Amino acid sequence: MTEALLLVGIAVAFFVGFNIGGSNTGVAFGPAVGSRTVSKLGAGALMGVFALLGGWTVGRRVVTTLGSDLVVGDPFTVAASVVVLLFVGLALFVSNLFGVPASTSMTAVGAVAGYGLATDRLATGLALEIVSWWLVAPLAGFWISAVVGRYAYADIDARVAIDRSEGPLLALRRDGVLPVPTLGEGTTRRELSGSFLVVAIGCYMAFSAGASNVANAVAPLVGNGSLSMDAGILLAAVAIAVGALTIARRTLETMGNDLTELPLTAALVVATVSATLVTVLSWLGIPASFVVIATMSIVGLGWGRETVREREASVLASPSPTPDPTAPGPPDRLDAADPGLDADGRAALYRPATTARVVFLQNLVPAVATVGAYLVFSAVGPAVAL
């Protein structure tokens, strides 16, 4: 019976990791695929490699927190592990089905916390510490991105904006003894460096996703000793890679995430800020929500850009010389007929009503997982929970 339950637990853990790979690959490599810098297959492969690297190095701390430290006393039973992972897997499945960008980490912590509450074994101090970081990190993401949006966005956009040429970025020159890589036809050095930056940040995001999310797939099984730390991380990483190479193709094609629908420069700023905060929290052993932090970073960046636009509007309202018709327009100036633009024809980096709905749903799914796990473990009693 125990062996059968363990197999079920491994299957559910793989299912969780599979969904993590499917959803996070689009977030990490959407800009790179959208700019034709890397293929979908290449994005999936890079996601698998760097998620494994993040999980193998930094992610161990999060596995320990979620699998051992958050619940005091005896470790999870195999049956309890299966139930907790089912809550995480089903929540991910439902959120992906309805397009709700739910937090995997918050859902996993919620399910474990529900188990701990039902069995009177929740490490309350640690739980409160995790929740406090969940409040601090999004606020940090908001203000860092707001400062970048107000003071540095235009300069960053001028340096990293990519106008992709047709054909490959690199070619081989064969006029010597050995083939030498050179710029492809029409490729500029700025295009090459910008493309490299897009891929590098995608790899960084994949690293942070692995650091934070491997625990969500295998922490209960590692915590009860059913899997070793190394085996659990490898299982989660393989599942993430499979998801990245299969179901992530659709999200990469449609850019089905609010982050990757941003202008390229904005997406890179949000990605860098969010991935850095998630990596730092993972190093501290705190399960972090990339989705929530990224959402608040988007809001902060948009707010920072709006303050610049208001300043520009006040300057334009004052008497000034006749503008030079050949001078470049303000940053992000696009076609005003585009429904994704504001009234001035600039890219709308966020919509307050949509943001409020997303934030509400991001917190609703973990709350449902917490309450659901608490009710289930309260009902089944010691037979499963202990």
Secondary structure, DSSP 8 states (H G I E B T S, - for coil): -HHHHHHHHHHHHHHHHHHHHHHHHHHHHHHHHHTTSS-HHHHHHHHHHHHHHHHHHTHHHHHHIIIIISB-SS---HHHHHHHHHHHHHHHHHHHHTT----HHHHHHHHHHHHHHHTT-B-HHHHHHHHHHHHHHHHHHHHHHHHHHHHTHHHHHHHH-----SS-SEEEE-SSSS-EEEE-TT--HHHHHHHHHHHHHHHHHHHHHHHHHHHHHHHHHHHTTSS-HHHHHHHHHHHHHHHHHTTHHHHHHHT-STTTTS-HHHHHHHHHHHHHHHHHHHHTT----HHHHHHHHHHHHHHHHHHHHHHHHHHHHS------TTS---TTB--TTSTTB-TTSBB----HHHHHHHHHHHHHHHHHHHHHHHHHHHHHTHHHH-
